[in-house]
Each structure stands twice: as structure tokens, then as C-alpha cells.
Amino acid sequence: MTGAGRSAAARAAELRAGARRGLWRRLLAVLGFGNPSRSKEADRWDIGAAAEQETGRILAGLEAAGWHIRHDLALPGSRANLDHVLVSPCGTAVVVLDTKRWHRGRTTALVRGRVHCGREDRHRQVEAVASYARRTAGVLGLPAGAVWPLLVVHGSPIVGGRLEARAPGWDGVVHVLGPEWLVPTLAAAPRRRDPRRAAALAARVDEVLRPY
């Protein structure tokens, strides 16, 4: 499997295979008594994979506008993976995009400067994508301002459609978007195209950020 959501789907399959391993476990699975904790964890990974695949389908339309789009990349020196990495058509900016699916019945909003889904504080995930952007800038040899951290949230409605959040150690904002805002936000980036420069930066991304 390649593309968006590959590693999350693989992890879900691995958990389910582990829960079924061995004759006795297989018999319990047939009888409906599999390991519930592993099954629930696998379900969460499957949900994450589906959300990443949905984001990937949305992003695919940007390729005709000159964007270079990659999915599921390893961040050197870290166990983290980057869900989506985009190189702008002008070849001067990289977008580090993280995908989440949050509870459909709870609204995402800024509460005293922190992102919440309903009553649950989710700001650590904002801080994580800011950290990924900072480290990506470092390994690519780019200034921090040339890397943009975005968090796209499926399911949960976002107040106003998008939020601008802050994270410690990151000078800019982290955009928290509903999927309907993703393409309009990226399309508002500088419209000038420099295909050769964009291709060179994409090649640098491919050299440094290998598949997860």
C-alpha cells in the first residue's frame, strides 16, 4: 500500500493479526472473544487511516496547480511520521500537514488560547505539528518561516471553519482547519509559479524525508 494513511492502516492490520495469533486466540476470535483492547486500538488506527486518505483525496486536486504532494513520510531523528508534506508551486515554502478525526458531536474552538474539542484539551496535537514543522525546516535546511504547520480536523465542526493557534517555540501560527477550508487556504498562498525551483525543493524533500 502506498499513499496517504498507509502506515496507519498497516498498524491496524498488525494489531488485528497480533490479536488473532495462535490457535487458541484464533478460536476465541471465531467465537467473538478476541482481545477487545487491541481491537479498539486497531479501530482507532483504521479511523486515522481513513481520515488521512480523505485528506489525500482533497489535496490531489492541487497537483494541477503546481503543488508537489507527498504522504506518510518519516521525520529523521524521530519516531513521528508526517501525514502530508506539500511543496508550494513557487518553490519557496513547505507545508507540514497533520490529519485528525475528532468527535463529530463536539465543536472545536479556541478556549483561552488552547484548542479544545468539546471540553477536551487537544492543544498538544497543535504543539506536535508545530514541532514537526520546526524539525522539518531544520532537516531541509530552510528558515522556519518557510515551513507552514497545518492541522486539518475531520468530523468535529470548527468555530468559523478555521482557527489560528499558537504553540511554544513556534513564532508563527498553526492553522487548524476543517477539510472544506484546506484547498482555499493553500490556494491563497503566493500564486507565482517557479516549476524548476519547486521541483528542486521537492527533490530535496524526497532525499531527506523518506517513506515511513
C-alpha atoms as a printed R data frame, in Angstrom:
    type eleno elety resid chain resno       x       y       z
1   ATOM     1    CA   MET     A     1   0.000   0.000   0.000
2   ATOM     2    CA   THR     A     2   1.247   3.494  -0.829
3   ATOM     3    CA   GLY     A     3  -0.074   6.998  -0.307
4   ATOM     4    CA   ALA     A     4  -1.983   8.692   2.476
5   ATOM     5    CA   GLY     A     5  -2.844   6.597   5.510
6   ATOM     6    CA   ARG     A     6  -0.532   3.727   4.551
7   ATOM     7    CA   SER     A     7   1.302   3.356   7.863
8   ATOM     8    CA   ALA     A     8  -1.850   3.833   9.974
9   ATOM     9    CA   ALA     A     9  -3.681   1.133   8.018
10  ATOM    10    CA   ALA     A    10  -0.662  -1.163   8.323
11  ATOM    11    CA   ARG     A    11  -0.569  -0.631  12.091
12  ATOM    12    CA   ALA     A    12  -4.267  -1.507  12.370
13  ATOM    13    CA   ALA     A    13  -3.699  -4.711  10.395
14  ATOM    14    CA   GLU     A    14  -0.687  -5.565  12.577
15  ATOM    15    CA   LEU     A    15  -2.718  -5.161  15.771
16  ATOM    16    CA   ARG     A    16  -5.513  -7.347  14.457
17  ATOM    17    CA   ALA     A    17  -3.058 -10.009  13.310
18  ATOM    18    CA   GLY     A    18  -1.403  -9.996  16.725
19  ATOM    19    CA   ALA     A    19  -4.760 -10.413  18.442
20  ATOM    20    CA   ARG     A    20  -5.504 -13.479  16.277
21  ATOM    21    CA   ARG     A    21  -2.068 -15.109  16.544
22  ATOM    22    CA   GLY     A    22  -2.012 -18.649  17.939
23  ATOM    23    CA   LEU     A    23  -4.607 -21.442  17.770
24  ATOM    24    CA   TRP     A    24  -6.369 -20.503  20.999
25  ATOM    25    CA   ARG     A    25  -6.559 -16.811  20.037
26  ATOM    26    CA   ARG     A    26  -7.910 -17.745  16.617
27  ATOM    27    CA   LEU     A    27 -10.587 -19.909  18.239
28  ATOM    28    CA   LEU     A    28 -11.548 -17.069  20.600
29  ATOM    29    CA   ALA     A    29 -11.708 -14.674  17.649
30  ATOM    30    CA   VAL     A    30 -14.045 -17.028  15.778
31  ATOM    31    CA   LEU     A    31 -16.260 -17.161  18.870
32  ATOM    32    CA   GLY     A    32 -16.217 -13.375  19.158
33  ATOM    33    CA   PHE     A    33 -13.922 -13.215  22.174
34  ATOM    34    CA   GLY     A    34 -10.891 -11.511  20.641
35  ATOM    35    CA   ASN     A    35  -8.705  -9.099  22.569
36  ATOM    36    CA   PRO     A    36 -11.028  -6.075  22.978
37  ATOM    37    CA   SER     A    37  -8.284  -3.586  23.784
38  ATOM    38    CA   ARG     A    38  -6.307  -4.488  20.655
39  ATOM    39    CA   SER     A    39  -9.469  -4.424  18.585
40  ATOM    40    CA   LYS     A    40 -10.351  -0.935  19.814
41  ATOM    41    CA   GLU     A    41  -6.815   0.299  19.205
42  ATOM    42    CA   ALA     A    42  -6.915  -1.171  15.682
43  ATOM    43    CA   ASP     A    43 -10.236   0.606  15.108
44  ATOM    44    CA   ARG     A    44  -8.628   3.918  16.085
45  ATOM    45    CA   TRP     A    45  -5.780   3.367  13.636
46  ATOM    46    CA   ASP     A    46  -8.284   2.478  10.899
47  ATOM    47    CA   ILE     A    47 -10.221   5.690  11.596
48  ATOM    48    CA   GLY     A    48  -6.996   7.666  11.382
49  ATOM    49    CA   ALA     A    49  -6.038   5.974   8.124
50  ATOM    50    CA   ALA     A    50  -9.436   6.753   6.593
51  ATOM    51    CA   ALA     A    51  -9.113  10.426   7.586
52  ATOM    52    CA   GLU     A    52  -5.624  10.647   6.058
53  ATOM    53    CA   GLN     A    53  -6.905   9.051   2.857
54  ATOM    54    CA   GLU     A    54  -9.735  11.571   2.739
55  ATOM    55    CA   THR     A    55  -7.247  14.420   3.147
56  ATOM    56    CA   GLY     A    56  -5.138  12.878   0.402
57  ATOM    57    CA   ARG     A    57  -8.095  12.913  -1.998
58  ATOM    58    CA   ILE     A    58  -8.726  16.592  -1.227
59  ATOM    59    CA   LEU     A    59  -5.082  17.507  -1.762
60  ATOM    60    CA   ALA     A    60  -4.807  15.621  -5.055
61  ATOM    61    CA   GLY     A    61  -6.634  18.446  -6.849
62  ATOM    62    CA   LEU     A    62  -3.784  20.838  -6.044
63  ATOM    63    CA   GLU     A    63  -1.258  18.969  -8.174
64  ATOM    64    CA   ALA     A    64  -2.624  20.554 -11.339
65  ATOM    65    CA   ALA     A    65  -1.847  23.956  -9.788
66  ATOM    66    CA   GLY     A    66   1.826  23.040  -9.403
67  ATOM    67    CA   TRP     A    67   1.892  21.690  -5.852
68  ATOM    68    CA   HIS     A    68   4.137  18.693  -5.088
69  ATOM    69    CA   ILE     A    69   2.381  16.417  -2.611
70  ATOM    70    CA   ARG     A    70   3.833  13.591  -0.522
71  ATOM    71    CA   HIS     A    71   2.238  11.393   2.133
72  ATOM    72    CA   ASP     A    72   3.361   9.388   5.149
73  ATOM    73    CA   LEU     A    73   6.994  10.424   5.481
74  ATOM    74    CA   ALA     A    74   9.471   9.692   8.267
75  ATOM    75    CA   LEU     A    75  10.957  12.598  10.197
76  ATOM    76    CA   PRO     A    76  14.698  11.940  10.683
77  ATOM    77    CA   GLY     A    77  15.740  11.548  14.298
78  ATOM    78    CA   SER     A    78  12.169  10.963  15.416
79  ATOM    79    CA   ARG     A    79   9.621   8.149  15.629
80  ATOM    80    CA   ALA     A    80   6.985  10.542  14.296
81  ATOM    81    CA   ASN     A    81   5.621  10.390  10.786
82  ATOM    82    CA   LEU     A    82   4.450  13.325   8.717
83  ATOM    83    CA   ASP     A    83   0.964  12.654   7.375
84  ATOM    84    CA   HIS     A    84   1.297  15.006   4.388
85  ATOM    85    CA   VAL     A    85   4.084  17.259   3.081
86  ATOM    86    CA   LEU     A    86   3.482  19.771   0.299
87  ATOM    87    CA   VAL     A    87   5.868  21.928  -1.705
88  ATOM    88    CA   SER     A    88   4.353  25.173  -2.969
89  ATOM    89    CA   PRO     A    89   4.281  25.977  -6.716
90  ATOM    90    CA   CYS     A    90   6.700  28.871  -6.174
91  ATOM    91    CA   GLY     A    91   9.247  26.512  -4.627
92  ATOM    92    CA   THR     A    92   9.805  28.664  -1.548
93  ATOM    93    CA   ALA     A    93   7.543  27.022   1.035
94  ATOM    94    CA   VAL     A    94   6.794  23.610   2.504
95  ATOM    95    CA   VAL     A    95   3.535  22.721   4.257
96  ATOM    96    CA   VAL     A    96   3.574  20.125   7.039
97  ATOM    97    CA   LEU     A    97   0.014  18.912   7.399
98  ATOM    98    CA   ASP     A    98  -1.326  16.639  10.129
99  ATOM    99    CA   THR     A    99  -4.720  14.957   9.813
100 ATOM   100    CA   LYS     A   100  -7.038  14.175  12.723
101 ATOM   101    CA   ARG     A   101 -10.593  12.909  13.041
102 ATOM   102    CA   TRP     A   102 -12.303  14.252  16.139
103 ATOM   103    CA   HIS     A   103 -15.754  13.657  17.590
104 ATOM   104    CA   ARG     A   104 -18.474  14.746  15.176
105 ATOM   105    CA   GLY     A   105 -20.781  15.773  18.003
106 ATOM   106    CA   ARG     A   106 -18.278  18.135  19.645
107 ATOM   107    CA   THR     A   107 -17.203  21.552  18.405
108 ATOM   108    CA   THR     A   108 -13.556  22.527  18.067
109 ATOM   109    CA   ALA     A   109 -12.753  26.008  19.376
110 ATOM   110    CA   LEU     A   110 -10.061  28.123  20.994
111 ATOM   111    CA   VAL     A   111 -10.517  28.280  24.769
112 ATOM   112    CA   ARG     A   112  -8.140  30.700  26.481
113 ATOM   113    CA   GLY     A   113  -5.736  30.297  23.595
114 ATOM   114    CA   ARG     A   114  -5.816  26.487  23.542
115 ATOM   115    CA   VAL     A   115  -7.583  24.280  21.026
116 ATOM   116    CA   HIS     A   116 -10.386  22.198  22.538
117 ATOM   117    CA   CYS     A   117 -12.700  19.608  21.040
118 ATOM   118    CA   GLY     A   118 -15.752  19.980  23.217
119 ATOM   119    CA   ARG     A   119 -14.393  20.052  26.764
120 ATOM   120    CA   GLU     A   120 -11.268  18.082  25.875
121 ATOM   121    CA   ASP     A   121  -7.995  19.982  25.502
122 ATOM   122    CA   ARG     A   122  -6.363  18.925  22.212
123 ATOM   123    CA   HIS     A   123  -3.673  21.591  22.140
124 ATOM   124    CA   ARG     A   124  -0.878  19.042  22.435
125 ATOM   125    CA   GLN     A   125  -1.678  18.000  18.875
126 ATOM   126    CA   VAL     A   126  -1.277  21.628  17.775
127 ATOM   127    CA   GLU     A   127   2.068  21.729  19.558
128 ATOM   128    CA   ALA     A   128   3.075  18.462  17.881
129 ATOM   129    CA   VAL     A   129   2.531  19.721  14.325
130 ATOM   130    CA   ALA     A   130   4.414  22.939  15.173
131 ATOM   131    CA   SER     A   131   7.274  20.766  16.414
132 ATOM   132    CA   TYR     A   132   7.174  18.719  13.198
133 ATOM   133    CA   ALA     A   133   7.349  21.920  11.155
134 ATOM   134    CA   ARG     A   134  10.313  23.229  13.141
135 ATOM   135    CA   ARG     A   135  12.222  19.958  12.775
136 ATOM   136    CA   THR     A   136  11.324  19.685   9.094
137 ATOM   137    CA   ALA     A   137  12.753  23.140   8.478
138 ATOM   138    CA   GLY     A   138  15.945  22.038  10.191
139 ATOM   139    CA   VAL     A   139  16.483  18.826   8.228
140 ATOM   140    CA   LEU     A   140  15.660  20.541   4.924
141 ATOM   141    CA   GLY     A   141  17.917  23.495   5.660
142 ATOM   142    CA   LEU     A   142  15.077  26.008   5.379
143 ATOM   143    CA   PRO     A   143  14.257  29.024   7.562
144 ATOM   144    CA   ALA     A   144  11.427  28.276   9.969
145 ATOM   145    CA   GLY     A   145   9.187  30.799   8.219
146 ATOM   146    CA   ALA     A   146   9.354  28.758   5.014
147 ATOM   147    CA   VAL     A   147   7.542  25.817   6.645
148 ATOM   148    CA   TRP     A   148   3.858  26.127   7.478
149 ATOM   149    CA   PRO     A   149   2.206  23.844  10.063
150 ATOM   150    CA   LEU     A   150  -1.436  22.940   9.405
151 ATOM   151    CA   LEU     A   151  -3.807  20.672  11.291
152 ATOM   152    CA   VAL     A   152  -6.881  19.518   9.374
153 ATOM   153    CA   VAL     A   153  -9.713  18.159  11.518
154 ATOM   154    CA   HIS     A   154 -12.358  15.859  10.093
155 ATOM   155    CA   GLY     A   155 -15.631  15.220  11.876
156 ATOM   156    CA   SER     A   156 -15.706  17.902  14.546
157 ATOM   157    CA   PRO     A   157 -17.111  21.251  13.336
158 ATOM   158    CA   ILE     A   158 -14.639  24.110  13.830
159 ATOM   159    CA   VAL     A   159 -15.830  27.508  15.013
160 ATOM   160    CA   GLY     A   160 -15.629  29.781  11.974
161 ATOM   161    CA   GLY     A   161 -14.251  26.933   9.840
162 ATOM   162    CA   ARG     A   162 -10.648  27.561  10.864
163 ATOM   163    CA   LEU     A   163  -8.588  28.698  13.846
164 ATOM   164    CA   GLU     A   164  -5.186  30.310  14.272
165 ATOM   165    CA   ALA     A   165  -3.433  28.763  17.259
166 ATOM   166    CA   ARG     A   166  -0.063  29.396  18.879
167 ATOM   167    CA   ALA     A   167   2.467  26.867  20.121
168 ATOM   168    CA   PRO     A   168   5.529  27.285  22.366
169 ATOM   169    CA   GLY     A   169   8.744  27.554  20.386
170 ATOM   170    CA   TRP     A   170   6.951  28.464  17.155
171 ATOM   171    CA   ASP     A   171   6.879  32.120  16.099
172 ATOM   172    CA   GLY     A   172   4.028  31.828  13.599
173 ATOM   173    CA   VAL     A   173   0.534  30.417  13.827
174 ATOM   174    CA   VAL     A   174  -0.692  26.866  13.417
175 ATOM   175    CA   HIS     A   175  -3.756  26.819  11.192
176 ATOM   176    CA   VAL     A   176  -6.454  24.422  12.407
177 ATOM   177    CA   LEU     A   177  -8.857  23.808   9.534
178 ATOM   178    CA   GLY     A   178 -11.940  21.920   8.579
179 ATOM   179    CA   PRO     A   179 -11.400  19.953   5.346
180 ATOM   180    CA   GLU     A   180 -13.592  22.392   3.408
181 ATOM   181    CA   TRP     A   181 -11.067  25.160   4.164
182 ATOM   182    CA   LEU     A   182  -7.985  23.200   3.167
183 ATOM   183    CA   VAL     A   183  -7.816  23.931  -0.571
184 ATOM   184    CA   PRO     A   184  -8.932  27.606  -0.257
185 ATOM   185    CA   THR     A   185  -6.282  28.236   2.392
186 ATOM   186    CA   LEU     A   186  -3.490  26.685   0.354
187 ATOM   187    CA   ALA     A   187  -4.709  28.311  -2.862
188 ATOM   188    CA   ALA     A   188  -4.289  31.706  -1.161
189 ATOM   189    CA   ALA     A   189  -0.528  31.097  -0.997
190 ATOM   190    CA   PRO     A   190   1.661  33.131  -3.363
191 ATOM   191    CA   ARG     A   191   0.369  32.412  -6.852
192 ATOM   192    CA   ARG     A   192   3.682  32.902  -8.624
193 ATOM   193    CA   ARG     A   193   4.993  29.656 -10.089
194 ATOM   194    CA   ASP     A   194   8.581  28.580 -10.422
195 ATOM   195    CA   PRO     A   195   8.392  24.954 -11.596
196 ATOM   196    CA   ARG     A   196  12.152  24.395 -11.582
197 ATOM   197    CA   ARG     A   197  12.558  25.740  -8.062
198 ATOM   198    CA   ALA     A   198   9.538  23.759  -6.841
199 ATOM   199    CA   ALA     A   199  10.896  20.562  -8.428
200 ATOM   200    CA   ALA     A   200  14.298  21.120  -6.805
201 ATOM   201    CA   LEU     A   201  12.716  21.585  -3.375
202 ATOM   202    CA   ALA     A   202  10.513  18.525  -3.900
203 ATOM   203    CA   ALA     A   203  13.627  16.521  -4.787
204 ATOM   204    CA   ARG     A   204  15.210  17.707  -1.533
205 ATOM   205    CA   VAL     A   205  12.108  16.553   0.362
206 ATOM   206    CA   ASP     A   206  12.334  13.143  -1.323
207 ATOM   207    CA   GLU     A   207  16.019  12.871  -0.424
208 ATOM   208    CA   VAL     A   208  15.635  13.765   3.248
209 ATOM   209    CA   LEU     A   209  12.106  12.671   4.211
210 ATOM   210    CA   ARG     A   210  11.878   9.015   3.291
211 ATOM   211    CA   PRO     A   211   8.661   6.922   3.316
212 ATOM   212    CA   TYR     A   212   7.657   5.977   6.836
